[in-house]
Amino acid sequence: MRAKASRSIRSSSSLNSSPAKAGVQEPEAATLKSGYVYIMANRKNGSIYIGVTSDLAARAYAHCEGLVPGFTKRYGCKLLVWFEAYDDLQEARRRELQMKEWQRAWKVKLIEEKNLEWEDLYSTLF
């Protein structure tokens, strides 16, 4: 019995050491986390902040309540004026970095294509 048990332990450990051969997905592929790129503002045509998160409702709430130290708290960016959803958080992070390099006029145009009056979109999340 003992030899049989040790053989099965060796077999299962060798299966775990090469998941691709065993037909098991890699952890990264199996657990993609969705994400959002978002823009907060303090008023129409005012200060804007671009960020990324996996939980948009919680993050927008934290900005609105001044719980996030830094730019949004300092400049009063409490309005969620634009957001975009992604299936992959890493893809959202790439988009955020890309947008942070944009000219301000491009960011304003992006906001106003869907939210001309810069209304707070927080309530649309529920």
Secondary structure, 3 states (H helix, E strand, C coil): CHHHHHHHHHHHHHHHHCHHHHCCCCHHHHCCCCEEEEEEECCCCCCEEEEEECCHHHHHHHHHCCCCCCHHHHHCCCEEEEEEEECCHHHHHHHHHHHHCCCHHHHHHHHHHHCCCCCCCHHHHC
